[in-house]
C-alpha cells in the first residue's frame, strides 16, 4: 500500500502484531511528491564504524501510485523519531512486482575520491574542509584537538582520508581517544568514544543467542622494534634504535613482532612505539549477539553494557559495538550486534632505546647537506643565486610555467626587489615578507627538514609547494595559480600576499600586474632565463636535497637514452645524480640495468623493500621482477623512461609508468630530504 503524503502527522502503526509498542514510518520523496510506504516483510537498518554509511533495506509493492527512482530522498522514523535520512541507491524488481530497495545516508558520498594536501590540521578541521567542498550537512562535531603535521592524500576516497586522520589522532594522543563519524538522521556527527556510551544493559533476559571468538592472529603484537636508516660516515645503515617487549606474553604466545621504521622527521618514535604496544599487546575478542531486544540508539561505535558469561569470558562491563543490524517486522524490533572486546593490555618493558642519539645524527647530517657547496661556490646555501634569475630558475625547477613565475615574481618585486633572503622590515621577513606567524611556521618546517631558513630556494619551495599545498599544480586548498601573467599576479596577491592592494583590502593589484607583465616580457626576450648549474659533481654527503630532484627532472625531461627502450635505469640514475652523489657515481660508471642498480645501491646501504603505497620525492620505484625503474615525485607520480615515446617524461600516476594500472613492487628509500 502506498499513500501520497499530504500530512506530515501520518504514521503507519504495526504495533498490534507484537507485545512491543513499536511504530515506524518509511517515506520516499520524488521531487515535489512524498510517499509514505508500507514495507513488505522486514525493514533492516545496518550501521557500522570507520565512516561506513548506514544502509536501509526494505521491499515495497509496485502500484499505480508509487513513483520513485535512484537518488530520491528516503527517511525512516521509529516512534516518531527520524533514525535514517539518505538516498535510494539500488532498486531490484521481481516478477511479482516486488521492489527491493537499498538506501544509504550521506556517508555513501565518502566513497568519492579526491586529492588533499593539508598541514597542521585536526581531524575535525579535515572533516570541515571535506564537508565544505562536497556541500554535505553537518551536526555536532567534537574537537579532536590533535594536530596532524602534514598529509598528502592523492587519489584517495574521502573515507580513507578521514579514517587516516582519525587513526593518527587516536595513535597520537596519550589517552588514545577513539572518534566515530556517522550520519545522525541527516547530519554528519563526530563524537568521542566516551560520548558514544549508552545507558543500555544487555544480559540473558534480552538476548536469544551469541557466538564468541578469541584471537592473537589478527592484530596482536607483544614486541615492537624500532629501526632507522642512520648516517654512518659517507653511507647509511639500518640500525635498531628501540625495543619494547612484554616478556610474559612472548613466553605465552611467542614473539609477535611489529617493525616500526619512522620517517626521519619523526623525533618521538619511542613515544609512538609505546602507544602501539599499549594498543596491540592483547588478545582480540569478537562477539556476535543475536536477536537482542532492539534499541534504536545503538550504532557502530556505540558503547553498551554487557553482563553475560560466555564460557571462557565473563563480561560485566562496557563493550564497543562494531556494527549493528536493526530488524523491524510486525511491530517487533530486534537487533544483531557485532561487538569488539579487548582484554586489558599486558605489561611492557623498554629493553633498548638509542633513538634520541640516532635522531641527533640524522639531523646533523641533514644540516650538513643543507649547506653543501654548489658548483664550487657557496651562494647563501642556495642551489640558485639570490637574484631574480635565480628565483625564476627555482620556480621552473618546481614546475612553474613562465606565466605563473612572472605573476609571482611581479609580487616579489613589491615585497623584496633586492631578492635578499634576509630582507626584513622588522615584523616581516624574506623574499615574500612573511608575517611573524607565517615565518614561525616556515622556520618550523626548515627545522624539521634540516633546511636553512635564510635561503631563497627554501623560501620559494615553502610558499609555492608547502604552506598551502602545491599552488603551481593545484594540489592546494587555494586552487592553482593561473597560467597568465596578469591573472597570476592578482591571484597571488589576493590569496598569498594579501597586501594593501589585494581584493580583500579593496585593491585591484594593478601595480603588481604591471610588474608581472614586465617580468614576462623579460622571460620571453631571454633577459631572464634558467641558470645552468653543473650540480652533478657538486653535491656531497649521502641522501641529497629534494629540490634537486626537481632540478634533475627539469633537465632530464625529453632526454633520449642511448639504451633506447631499455634505458629506465640510465634515466633514473642520471636524474637522481642531481640530488644524490651515489646515483651520480653509478651514472658516471654507466650502470644501466635495473638489477645492477638495485644491487649496487643496496651495497651502499640503501634499503630496498616491498612497495607499501607510499613514496617520498627521490625514492626509486621498481616494477615487476626488476623489469622497470622510475623516480618518485613524492605526490603519487614519477619520472622515468618511456619506451613508447623514446624519451624521459613525467607520469602523473606511478601506477601507469610501466603497464596500465600496475603499481610498483619494490621501492628503494633514497632518504632525500
C-alpha positions as CSV (number, residue, x, y, z in Angstrom):
1,X,0.0,0.0,0.0
2,X,1.3,3.4,-1.0
3,X,-0.1,6.7,0.2
4,X,0.7,10.1,-1.3
5,X,1.5,12.3,1.7
6,X,-0.4,15.4,2.3
7,X,0.0,15.5,6.1
8,X,3.3,15.1,8.0
9,X,1.5,13.7,11.0
10,X,0.5,10.3,9.4
11,X,2.2,7.2,10.9
12,X,1.8,3.5,10.0
13,X,1.0,1.6,13.1
14,X,2.1,-2.0,13.2
15,X,2.3,-2.4,17.0
16,X,-0.8,-4.7,17.3
17,X,1.1,-7.8,16.0
18,X,3.6,-7.9,18.8
19,X,3.7,-7.1,22.6
20,X,6.0,-4.1,21.9
21,X,4.7,-0.7,21.1
22,X,6.9,0.0,18.0
23,X,5.7,2.2,15.3
24,X,7.7,3.1,12.2
25,X,7.3,5.3,9.2
26,X,9.1,5.0,5.8
27,X,9.0,7.9,3.5
28,X,10.3,8.5,-0.1
29,X,10.4,11.9,-1.7
30,X,10.5,12.2,-5.5
31,X,10.8,15.9,-6.4
32,X,7.5,17.5,-5.1
33,X,5.8,14.2,-4.3
34,X,6.3,12.5,-1.0
35,X,5.2,8.9,-0.4
36,X,4.6,7.1,2.9
37,X,5.4,3.5,2.1
38,X,4.0,0.3,3.7
39,X,7.0,-2.1,3.5
40,X,6.7,-5.7,2.8
41,X,8.4,-8.1,5.2
42,X,11.1,-6.7,7.4
43,X,13.0,-3.4,7.3
44,X,16.7,-3.6,8.2
45,X,18.9,-0.8,9.2
46,X,22.7,-1.6,9.4
47,X,25.2,0.8,11.0
48,X,29.0,0.3,11.2
49,X,32.2,2.1,12.1
50,X,35.1,3.6,10.1
51,X,32.9,6.0,8.2
52,X,30.7,3.2,6.8
53,X,27.4,4.6,5.6
54,X,24.3,3.4,7.3
55,X,22.2,1.1,5.0
56,X,18.4,0.8,4.9
57,X,16.9,-2.1,3.1
58,X,13.2,-2.9,2.5
59,X,10.7,-4.2,-0.1
60,X,7.7,-2.4,-1.5
61,X,4.9,-3.4,-3.8
62,X,4.8,-1.6,-7.1
63,X,1.4,0.0,-7.8
64,X,-0.1,2.8,-9.9
65,X,0.7,5.5,-7.3
66,X,4.2,4.8,-6.2
67,X,6.8,6.6,-8.4
68,X,10.4,6.8,-7.3
69,X,13.9,6.4,-8.7
70,X,17.5,6.2,-7.7
71,X,18.7,9.4,-5.9
72,X,15.3,10.1,-4.3
73,X,15.4,11.1,-0.6
74,X,14.4,8.4,1.8
75,X,13.7,8.7,5.6
76,X,12.8,6.2,8.3
77,X,11.4,7.1,11.7
78,X,10.8,4.9,14.7
79,X,8.3,6.0,17.3
80,X,8.2,9.4,15.7
81,X,12.0,10.0,15.8
82,X,13.9,10.1,12.5
83,X,16.6,7.5,12.6
84,X,17.7,7.4,9.0
85,X,17.9,10.0,6.2
86,X,19.5,9.1,3.0
87,X,19.1,8.4,-0.7
88,X,17.9,5.4,-2.8
89,X,20.9,3.8,-4.5
90,X,19.6,0.5,-5.8
91,X,16.2,-1.0,-6.9
92,X,15.6,-4.6,-7.8
93,X,12.2,-5.8,-9.1
94,X,10.9,-9.4,-9.4
95,X,8.1,-11.0,-11.4
96,X,5.6,-10.4,-8.5
97,X,6.2,-6.6,-8.8
98,X,8.1,-6.5,-5.5
99,X,10.8,-3.9,-5.4
100,X,13.8,-4.4,-3.2
101,X,15.3,-1.1,-2.2
102,X,18.7,-0.2,-0.7
103,X,19.3,3.3,0.6
104,X,22.4,4.9,2.1
105,X,23.0,8.0,4.2
106,X,25.4,10.9,3.4
107,X,28.5,8.9,4.2
108,X,27.9,6.9,1.0
109,X,29.4,10.0,-0.8
110,X,32.6,9.5,1.1
111,X,33.4,6.8,-1.5
112,X,34.2,9.8,-3.8
113,X,37.9,10.1,-4.5
114,X,39.9,13.3,-4.4
115,X,43.3,14.8,-3.7
116,X,44.0,16.8,-0.5
117,X,47.2,18.3,0.9
118,X,46.9,19.7,4.4
119,X,49.2,20.9,7.2
120,X,48.7,21.3,10.9
121,X,45.0,20.4,10.9
122,X,42.9,18.4,13.4
123,X,40.7,15.6,12.1
124,X,37.8,17.9,12.8
125,X,39.2,20.6,10.6
126,X,39.9,18.0,7.8
127,X,36.2,16.9,8.1
128,X,35.0,20.5,7.8
129,X,37.2,21.0,4.7
130,X,35.7,17.9,3.0
131,X,32.2,18.9,4.1
132,X,32.6,22.4,2.6
133,X,33.9,21.0,-0.6
134,X,31.1,18.5,-1.1
135,X,28.3,20.5,0.3
136,X,27.3,18.0,3.0
137,X,25.2,18.7,6.1
138,X,26.8,18.6,9.5
139,X,25.6,18.5,13.0
140,X,27.6,18.2,16.2
141,X,31.4,17.8,15.7
142,X,33.7,17.1,18.5
143,X,37.0,19.0,18.7
144,X,39.7,16.3,18.2
145,X,42.4,18.8,19.1
146,X,45.4,16.7,18.0
147,X,47.2,18.5,15.1
148,X,48.3,16.4,12.1
149,X,51.5,17.9,10.9
150,X,51.3,17.0,7.2
151,X,49.3,14.7,4.9
152,X,49.3,14.4,1.1
153,X,46.3,12.4,0.0
154,X,46.3,11.7,-3.7
155,X,43.5,9.8,-5.4
156,X,42.1,8.6,-2.1
157,X,38.5,8.1,-1.1
158,X,37.1,10.6,1.4
159,X,36.6,7.6,3.7
160,X,40.2,6.7,3.6
161,X,41.3,10.3,4.1
162,X,39.1,10.6,7.2
163,X,40.0,7.2,8.6
164,X,43.7,8.0,8.4
165,X,43.1,11.4,10.1
166,X,41.1,9.7,12.9
167,X,43.6,6.9,13.3
168,X,46.5,9.4,13.6
169,X,44.5,11.2,16.2
170,X,43.9,8.0,18.2
171,X,47.5,6.9,17.9
172,X,49.0,10.3,18.6
173,X,47.1,11.2,21.8
174,X,48.0,10.0,25.3
175,X,44.5,8.6,26.1
176,X,44.2,7.0,22.6
177,X,40.8,8.6,22.2
178,X,38.7,6.9,19.5
179,X,36.3,9.1,17.5
180,X,33.3,8.0,15.4
181,X,31.9,9.7,12.4
182,X,28.4,8.9,11.5
183,X,25.2,10.3,10.0
184,X,22.6,11.1,12.6
185,X,19.3,11.5,10.8
186,X,20.8,13.5,8.0
187,X,23.6,15.4,9.8
188,X,27.2,14.2,9.9
189,X,28.2,13.8,13.5
190,X,31.6,13.3,15.1
191,X,31.8,12.0,18.7
192,X,34.4,10.6,21.1
193,X,34.0,7.0,22.3
194,X,33.1,8.4,25.8
195,X,30.2,10.3,24.3
196,X,29.0,7.2,22.5
197,X,28.4,5.4,25.7
198,X,24.7,4.3,26.2
199,X,22.7,3.5,29.4
200,X,21.8,0.1,27.9
201,X,22.2,-3.2,29.7
202,X,22.3,-6.4,27.6
203,X,22.0,-9.7,29.5
204,X,20.5,-13.2,29.2
205,X,17.0,-11.7,29.5
206,X,17.1,-9.7,26.3
207,X,19.4,-11.9,24.1
208,X,18.4,-15.1,22.2
209,X,21.9,-16.4,21.1
210,X,25.5,-15.5,20.5
211,X,28.9,-16.5,19.0
212,X,32.2,-15.8,20.7
213,X,35.7,-15.9,19.2
214,X,39.2,-15.0,20.6
215,X,42.4,-14.5,18.7
216,X,46.0,-13.4,18.8
217,X,46.2,-13.8,15.0
218,X,44.7,-10.7,13.6
219,X,46.0,-7.5,15.4
220,X,48.1,-8.6,18.4
221,X,51.8,-7.6,19.0
222,X,53.9,-8.2,22.1
223,X,57.2,-7.0,20.6
224,X,57.8,-3.6,19.0
225,X,61.1,-3.0,17.2
226,X,62.1,0.5,16.0
227,X,64.6,0.7,13.1
228,X,66.1,3.8,11.5
229,X,68.4,4.5,8.5
230,X,71.2,6.2,10.3
231,X,74.2,8.1,8.8
232,X,77.4,6.2,9.2
233,X,80.3,8.1,7.7
234,X,79.6,8.6,4.0
235,X,76.8,5.9,3.9
236,X,73.8,5.0,5.9
237,X,72.9,1.8,7.6
238,X,69.8,0.3,9.2
239,X,70.1,0.4,13.0
240,X,67.9,-0.9,15.8
241,X,67.1,2.2,17.9
242,X,64.4,0.8,20.2
243,X,62.8,-2.4,21.5
244,X,59.7,-2.6,23.6
245,X,58.6,-6.0,24.8
246,X,56.1,-7.9,27.0
247,X,58.3,-10.9,28.2
248,X,55.3,-12.7,29.8
249,X,53.3,-12.6,26.6
250,X,56.3,-13.6,24.5
251,X,56.6,-16.7,26.6
252,X,52.9,-17.5,26.4
253,X,52.2,-16.5,22.7
254,X,55.6,-16.4,21.1
255,X,57.3,-13.3,19.6
256,X,54.6,-11.4,17.7
257,X,56.7,-8.5,16.3
258,X,55.7,-5.3,14.7
259,X,58.5,-3.4,12.9
260,X,58.3,0.4,13.1
261,X,60.5,2.4,10.7
262,X,59.8,6.1,11.4
263,X,60.4,8.9,8.9
264,X,63.5,11.0,9.6
265,X,61.2,13.9,10.6
266,X,59.6,11.9,13.4
267,X,61.6,12.7,16.6
268,X,59.3,11.0,19.1
269,X,59.4,7.5,17.6
270,X,59.7,5.8,21.0
271,X,56.6,7.5,22.4
272,X,54.7,6.4,19.3
273,X,56.1,2.8,19.7
274,X,54.9,2.8,23.3
275,X,51.4,3.8,22.1
276,X,51.5,1.0,19.6
277,X,52.2,-1.7,22.2
278,X,49.6,-0.3,24.5
279,X,47.0,-0.7,21.8
280,X,48.2,-4.1,20.4
281,X,49.6,-6.1,23.3
282,X,46.4,-8.1,24.0
283,X,44.1,-10.7,22.6
284,X,41.2,-9.6,20.4
285,X,37.7,-10.8,21.0
286,X,34.8,-10.9,18.6
287,X,31.3,-11.3,19.9
288,X,28.1,-11.5,17.9
289,X,24.9,-11.2,19.9
290,X,21.8,-12.4,18.1
291,X,18.2,-11.3,18.3
292,X,18.7,-8.8,21.1
293,X,15.7,-6.6,22.0
294,X,16.1,-3.5,19.9
295,X,17.3,-0.1,21.0
296,X,17.4,2.3,18.0
297,X,20.1,4.4,19.7
298,X,22.7,1.6,19.1
299,X,25.0,2.2,16.1
300,X,28.5,1.3,15.1
301,X,30.8,2.9,17.7
302,X,28.3,2.8,20.5
303,X,29.4,1.5,23.9
304,X,26.9,-0.7,25.7
305,X,27.0,-2.6,29.0
306,X,27.0,-6.4,28.6
307,X,26.6,-8.7,31.6
308,X,26.9,-12.3,30.5
309,X,29.1,-15.4,30.9
310,X,30.2,-16.6,27.5
311,X,32.2,-19.6,28.8
312,X,35.8,-18.6,28.6
313,X,34.9,-15.0,29.0
314,X,32.6,-13.4,31.6
315,X,31.6,-9.9,30.8
316,X,30.3,-7.3,33.3
317,X,31.1,-4.0,31.8
318,X,31.1,-1.7,28.7
319,X,31.8,-3.1,25.3
320,X,32.3,-1.4,21.9
321,X,29.8,-2.1,19.1
322,X,31.5,-2.6,15.7
323,X,28.3,-3.0,13.8
324,X,24.6,-3.5,14.3
325,X,21.7,-4.6,12.2
326,X,18.3,-3.4,13.4
327,X,15.4,-5.6,12.2
328,X,11.8,-4.3,12.2
329,X,8.9,-6.7,11.5
330,X,5.3,-6.7,12.5
331,X,6.0,-4.2,15.3
332,X,8.9,-6.1,16.8
333,X,12.3,-4.6,16.9
334,X,15.3,-6.9,17.3
335,X,19.0,-6.3,16.6
336,X,22.1,-8.3,15.9
337,X,25.3,-6.8,17.3
338,X,29.0,-7.4,16.4
339,X,31.0,-6.4,19.5
340,X,34.7,-5.8,19.8
341,X,36.1,-6.6,23.2
342,X,39.8,-6.3,24.0
343,X,41.3,-7.8,27.2
344,X,43.4,-5.5,29.3
345,X,46.8,-4.8,27.8
346,X,49.8,-6.7,29.1
347,X,52.8,-5.1,30.9
348,X,55.7,-3.9,28.7
349,X,59.4,-3.1,29.2
350,X,61.6,-0.8,27.2
351,X,64.6,-3.1,26.6
352,X,66.6,-0.9,24.3
353,X,66.5,2.8,23.4
354,X,69.1,4.8,21.5
355,X,66.5,6.6,19.3
356,X,67.4,10.1,20.5
357,X,71.0,9.6,19.6
358,X,70.0,8.3,16.1
359,X,67.8,11.3,15.6
360,X,70.6,13.7,16.5
361,X,72.9,12.0,13.9
362,X,70.2,12.3,11.2
363,X,69.5,16.0,12.0
364,X,73.2,16.8,11.9
365,X,73.7,15.0,8.6
366,X,70.6,16.9,7.2
367,X,72.1,20.2,8.4
368,X,75.4,19.5,6.7
369,X,73.7,18.7,3.4
370,X,71.8,22.0,3.5
371,X,75.0,24.0,3.4
372,X,76.5,21.9,0.6
373,X,78.5,24.0,-1.9
374,X,77.1,24.2,-5.4
375,X,79.4,24.4,-8.5
376,X,82.4,25.1,-6.3
377,X,81.0,28.3,-4.7
378,X,78.7,29.0,-1.7
379,X,75.6,31.0,-2.6
380,X,73.9,31.7,0.8
381,X,73.3,28.0,1.0
382,X,71.2,28.2,-2.2
383,X,71.0,26.0,-5.2
384,X,70.4,29.0,-7.4
385,X,71.8,32.6,-7.0
386,X,69.8,35.1,-4.8
387,X,68.8,37.1,-7.8
388,X,65.7,37.4,-9.9
389,X,67.1,34.9,-12.4
390,X,67.9,32.5,-9.6
391,X,64.3,32.8,-8.3
392,X,62.9,32.1,-11.8
393,X,65.2,29.1,-12.1
394,X,64.0,27.7,-8.8
395,X,60.3,28.2,-9.8
396,X,60.9,26.4,-13.1
397,X,62.5,23.5,-11.3
398,X,59.4,23.2,-9.2
399,X,57.3,23.0,-12.4
400,X,56.0,26.6,-12.7
401,X,55.0,27.9,-16.2
402,X,56.6,31.1,-17.4
403,X,53.3,32.9,-16.8
404,X,52.9,31.6,-13.3
405,X,56.5,32.5,-12.5
406,X,56.1,36.0,-13.9
407,X,53.0,36.7,-11.8
408,X,54.7,35.5,-8.6
409,X,57.9,37.5,-9.4
410,X,55.8,40.5,-10.1
411,X,54.7,40.3,-6.5
412,X,58.2,39.7,-5.2
413,X,59.3,43.0,-6.9
414,X,57.0,44.7,-4.5
415,X,57.9,42.7,-1.4
416,X,61.7,42.2,-1.8
417,X,63.1,43.7,-5.0
418,X,66.6,43.0,-3.8
419,X,65.9,39.3,-3.8
420,X,67.6,39.0,-0.5
421,X,66.5,36.1,1.7
422,X,67.4,38.0,4.8
423,X,65.4,41.2,4.0
424,X,63.2,42.4,6.9
425,X,61.2,45.5,7.8
426,X,61.1,44.5,11.5
427,X,58.0,42.2,11.5
428,X,58.1,40.7,8.0
429,X,60.8,38.6,6.6
430,X,62.4,37.2,3.5
431,X,61.6,37.1,-0.2
432,X,57.8,37.1,0.4
433,X,57.9,39.3,3.5
434,X,56.3,36.6,5.7
435,X,54.5,37.8,8.8
436,X,55.6,36.6,12.2
437,X,53.1,33.8,12.3
438,X,53.9,32.6,8.7
439,X,57.6,33.0,9.3
440,X,57.4,30.9,12.5
441,X,55.7,28.1,10.7
442,X,58.3,28.3,7.9
443,X,61.1,28.1,10.4
444,X,59.4,25.0,12.0
445,X,59.4,23.4,8.5
446,X,63.0,24.3,8.0
447,X,64.0,22.8,11.4
448,X,62.0,19.6,10.7
449,X,63.8,19.2,7.3
450,X,67.2,20.4,8.3
451,X,66.9,23.4,5.9
452,X,68.4,26.9,6.2
453,X,65.6,29.5,6.6
454,X,67.7,32.3,5.2
455,X,67.7,30.8,1.7
456,X,65.8,31.9,-1.3
457,X,65.3,28.4,-2.7
458,X,63.8,27.1,0.6
459,X,61.6,30.2,0.9
460,X,60.3,29.7,-2.6
461,X,59.7,26.0,-2.2
462,X,57.8,26.5,1.1
463,X,55.5,29.2,-0.2
464,X,54.8,27.6,-3.5
465,X,54.5,23.9,-2.6
466,X,54.3,23.5,1.2
467,X,52.5,26.3,3.0
468,X,49.1,25.8,1.3
469,X,49.9,22.7,-0.7
470,X,51.3,22.9,-4.3
471,X,49.7,26.1,-5.8
472,X,51.6,25.5,-9.0
473,X,49.8,22.2,-9.8
474,X,46.5,23.0,-8.0
475,X,47.1,20.3,-5.3
476,X,46.2,23.0,-2.8
477,X,43.2,24.2,-0.8
478,X,43.5,27.5,-2.5
479,X,43.5,26.1,-6.0
480,X,46.0,26.8,-8.8
481,X,48.0,29.8,-9.8
482,X,46.5,30.9,-13.3
483,X,48.7,30.3,-16.4
484,X,48.5,34.0,-17.3
485,X,50.9,36.7,-16.0
486,X,48.3,39.3,-15.1
487,X,45.8,36.8,-13.6
488,X,48.7,35.0,-11.8
489,X,49.9,38.3,-10.2
490,X,46.4,39.2,-9.0
491,X,45.7,35.6,-7.7
492,X,49.0,35.5,-5.8
493,X,48.3,38.9,-4.2
494,X,44.7,38.0,-3.3
495,X,45.5,34.6,-1.9
496,X,49.1,34.6,-0.7
497,X,50.4,38.1,-0.1
498,X,47.1,39.8,0.8
499,X,48.8,43.2,0.6
500,X,47.1,46.6,0.8
501,X,46.4,46.3,-2.9
502,X,44.7,42.9,-2.7
503,X,40.9,42.3,-3.3
504,X,40.4,41.8,0.5
505,X,41.7,45.3,1.1
506,X,39.7,46.8,-1.8
507,X,42.6,46.9,-4.3
508,X,43.0,45.7,-7.8
509,X,46.7,44.6,-7.8
510,X,47.3,46.9,-10.8
511,X,50.9,47.7,-9.9
512,X,51.8,44.1,-9.4
513,X,50.1,43.1,-12.6
514,X,52.2,45.7,-14.5
515,X,55.3,44.3,-12.9
516,X,54.3,40.7,-13.8
517,X,53.8,41.7,-17.4
518,X,57.3,43.3,-17.4
519,X,58.8,40.1,-16.0
520,X,57.0,38.0,-18.6
521,X,58.4,40.2,-21.4
522,X,61.9,39.8,-19.9
523,X,61.4,36.0,-19.8
524,X,60.2,36.0,-23.4
525,X,63.1,38.1,-24.6
526,X,65.6,35.8,-22.8
527,X,66.9,38.5,-20.4
528,X,65.6,36.3,-17.6
529,X,66.4,32.7,-18.1
530,X,67.2,29.4,-16.3
531,X,70.6,29.3,-14.7
532,X,72.7,26.4,-15.9
533,X,74.4,24.8,-12.9
534,X,76.5,21.7,-13.0
535,X,75.3,20.2,-9.8
536,X,76.0,16.6,-10.6
537,X,79.6,16.6,-9.2
538,X,78.9,19.4,-6.6
539,X,76.7,17.6,-4.1
540,X,78.4,15.9,-1.2
541,X,77.0,13.7,1.6
542,X,74.6,10.8,1.4
543,X,70.9,11.2,0.6
544,X,70.5,14.5,-1.2
545,X,68.4,17.6,-1.4
546,X,64.8,17.2,-2.5
547,X,64.6,20.4,-4.6
548,X,67.5,19.0,-6.7
549,X,65.3,16.0,-7.7
550,X,63.1,18.7,-9.3
551,X,66.2,20.1,-11.0
552,X,67.1,16.7,-12.3
553,X,63.6,16.1,-13.6
554,X,63.7,19.5,-15.3
555,X,66.9,19.0,-17.1
556,X,66.3,15.3,-18.0
557,X,62.8,15.8,-19.4
558,X,63.0,14.8,-23.1
559,X,66.3,13.0,-22.6
560,X,66.8,10.1,-25.1
561,X,68.8,7.3,-23.5
562,X,71.4,5.6,-25.6
563,X,69.9,2.4,-24.3
564,X,66.5,3.1,-26.0
565,X,63.6,1.3,-24.6
566,X,65.9,-0.4,-22.0
567,X,67.1,3.0,-20.7
568,X,65.0,3.1,-17.5
569,X,67.9,2.6,-15.1
570,X,70.1,5.1,-17.1
571,X,67.3,7.8,-16.9
572,X,66.6,7.2,-13.2
573,X,70.3,7.3,-12.1
574,X,71.1,10.4,-14.2
575,X,68.0,12.2,-12.9
576,X,68.9,11.4,-9.2
577,X,72.6,12.3,-9.9
578,X,71.5,16.0,-9.5
579,X,70.4,15.2,-5.9
580,X,72.4,12.2,-4.8
581,X,76.2,11.5,-5.0
582,X,75.9,7.7,-5.0
583,X,73.5,7.9,-8.0
584,X,75.9,10.3,-9.7
585,X,78.7,7.7,-9.2
586,X,76.6,4.9,-10.7
587,X,75.6,7.1,-13.6
588,X,79.2,8.1,-14.3
589,X,80.1,4.4,-14.2
590,X,77.5,3.7,-16.9
591,X,75.2,1.4,-14.8
592,X,72.2,0.8,-16.9
593,X,70.4,-2.3,-15.7
594,X,67.7,-2.4,-13.0
595,X,69.1,-5.5,-11.1
596,X,72.6,-4.0,-11.1
597,X,71.4,-0.5,-10.0
598,X,69.4,-2.1,-7.2
599,X,72.2,-4.3,-6.0
600,X,74.8,-1.5,-6.1
601,X,72.5,0.8,-4.1
602,X,71.8,-1.9,-1.5
603,X,75.5,-2.4,-1.1
604,X,75.8,1.3,-0.4
605,X,73.4,1.0,2.5
606,X,70.1,1.9,0.9
607,X,67.0,-0.1,1.8
608,X,65.0,-1.9,-0.9
609,X,61.7,-3.1,0.4
610,X,58.2,-4.2,-0.8
611,X,56.2,-1.2,-2.0
612,X,53.6,-0.2,0.6
613,X,51.9,2.6,-1.4
614,X,53.9,5.5,0.0
615,X,57.0,7.1,-1.6
616,X,58.9,10.3,-0.9
617,X,60.4,12.5,-3.6
618,X,63.5,10.9,-5.0
619,X,62.7,7.3,-3.9
620,X,63.3,4.8,-6.7
621,X,60.2,2.7,-7.7
622,X,60.8,-0.8,-9.2
623,X,58.2,-2.7,-11.2
624,X,57.8,-6.4,-11.7
625,X,60.9,-8.6,-11.0
626,X,63.4,-5.8,-11.6
627,X,61.9,-5.1,-15.0
628,X,61.5,-1.3,-14.8
629,X,62.6,1.7,-12.7
630,X,61.4,5.2,-12.2
631,X,61.9,8.1,-9.7
632,X,59.0,9.1,-7.4
633,X,57.9,12.8,-7.4
634,X,56.6,12.4,-3.9
635,X,52.9,13.1,-4.8
636,X,51.8,9.9,-6.4
637,X,53.5,10.3,-9.8
638,X,57.0,9.6,-11.1
639,X,59.6,10.4,-13.7
640,X,61.2,7.8,-16.0
641,X,62.0,6.5,-19.4
642,X,59.1,5.9,-21.8
643,X,59.7,3.0,-24.2
644,X,56.8,4.1,-26.4
645,X,57.9,7.7,-26.7
646,X,61.7,7.0,-26.6
647,X,62.4,9.8,-24.1
648,X,62.3,10.6,-20.4
649,X,58.9,12.0,-19.2
650,X,56.7,12.7,-16.2
651,X,53.9,10.4,-15.2
652,X,51.0,11.8,-13.2
653,X,50.3,8.4,-11.7
654,X,53.1,6.0,-10.9
655,X,50.7,3.0,-11.5
656,X,50.8,3.8,-15.2
657,X,54.5,4.2,-15.7
658,X,55.1,0.6,-16.8
659,X,51.8,-1.3,-17.5
660,X,48.5,0.5,-17.1
661,X,47.2,0.1,-13.6
662,X,50.2,-1.9,-12.4
663,X,51.8,-0.5,-9.2
664,X,55.5,-0.8,-8.3
665,X,56.5,-4.0,-6.5
666,X,59.6,-2.6,-4.7
667,X,60.9,0.7,-3.5
668,X,64.5,1.9,-2.7
669,X,64.3,4.5,0.0
670,X,66.9,7.1,-1.0
671,X,66.4,9.3,2.1
672,X,66.5,12.5,0.1
673,X,65.4,15.5,2.2
